[in-house]
Amino acid sequence: MTLVRREAFVTALQDGILWYATAQQDRDPDAAEALAHRFAIAVDHTIDKVLRRPGSGVIWKHRAGYRFSSVKRPFDRWLIFYRLPDPTTIERVDIIRGERDLPRRVT
């Protein structure tokens, strides 16, 4: 399988890591950095799962051909959106928190 990513995915992932890195910065900088690292590892784990079983993601009914998978716990409120443009390619489209207005955001 070939794994490609949209620039929006990279930007959103960087924003998520930065958010976790700064979330507890005032109270415990080491804990904030560790949390950001755990988030990045959970995202990697989820992407590996999608690579092994691309059809296992939930079909996104708002956009034909799109699927999503929850990031590994405890970050499971984050969703990785992807599509399969051909039988040998997985395109990572976006990663966002599930509380957002998803139909507007995911394009």
C-alpha positions in Angstrom: 0.0 0.0 0.0 1.1 3.5 -0.8 0.4 6.0 1.9 0.0 9.7 0.9 -1.2 12.6 2.9 -2.8 16.0 2.2 -1.3 19.1 3.5 -4.4 19.6 5.7 -3.6 16.4 7.5 -0.1 17.5 8.3 -1.2 20.9 9.5 -4.0 19.5 11.7 -1.7 16.9 13.2 0.9 19.5 14.0 -1.8 21.7 15.6 -3.0 18.7 17.7 0.5 17.9 18.9 1.1 21.6 19.7 -2.2 21.8 21.6 -1.2 18.8 23.8 2.3 20.2 24.3 0.9 23.5 25.6 -2.2 22.2 27.4 -0.5 21.7 30.8 2.5 23.8 30.2 1.8 26.1 33.2 1.4 23.3 35.6 3.9 20.7 34.4 5.9 21.2 31.3 7.3 17.7 31.3 3.8 16.2 31.6 2.6 18.4 28.7 5.5 17.2 26.5 4.8 13.6 27.4 1.2 14.0 26.6 2.0 15.4 23.1 4.4 12.5 22.6 1.7 9.9 23.6 -0.7 11.6 21.2 1.7 11.3 18.3 2.4 7.6 19.1 -1.4 6.9 19.2 -1.8 8.6 15.8 1.0 6.4 14.4 -0.6 3.3 15.9 -4.0 4.2 14.3 -2.4 4.8 10.9 -0.6 1.4 11.1 -4.0 -0.2 11.8 -5.5 1.5 8.8 -2.6 0.4 6.6 -3.2 -3.2 7.7 -7.0 -3.1 7.2 -8.0 -0.1 5.1 -11.6 -1.2 4.8 -12.1 -1.4 8.5 -12.7 2.3 8.9 -16.2 3.7 9.3 -17.8 4.9 6.0 -18.3 8.7 6.1 -21.8 9.2 4.8 -21.3 12.9 4.1 -18.7 12.4 1.5 -18.6 9.5 -1.0 -15.4 7.4 -0.7 -14.3 8.7 2.7 -13.7 6.7 5.8 -12.6 7.5 9.3 -11.0 5.7 12.2 -10.8 6.9 15.8 -7.3 7.5 17.2 -6.2 4.9 19.8 -7.4 5.6 23.4 -7.2 7.8 25.3 -7.2 10.1 22.3 -10.3 8.5 20.7 -12.2 11.7 20.3 -9.8 12.5 17.4 -10.7 11.1 14.1 -8.5 10.3 11.1 -10.2 10.7 7.8 -8.9 8.9 4.8 -9.9 7.6 1.4 -8.9 4.9 -1.0 -8.4 6.5 -4.4 -7.3 3.2 -5.9 -6.7 -0.3 -4.6 -3.1 0.3 -3.7 -3.3 3.8 -2.1 -4.5 5.3 1.2 -4.8 9.1 1.3 -4.8 10.6 4.7 -7.2 13.6 4.4 -7.6 15.1 7.8 -7.4 14.5 11.5 -9.8 16.5 13.7 -11.5 16.3 17.1 -15.0 14.7 16.8 -16.7 17.6 18.5 -16.3 19.8 15.5 -18.8 20.5 12.7 -17.4 17.6 10.7 -19.5 17.8 7.5 -18.2 21.4 6.9 -14.6 20.6 7.9 -13.9 17.4 6.0 -13.6 18.1 2.3 
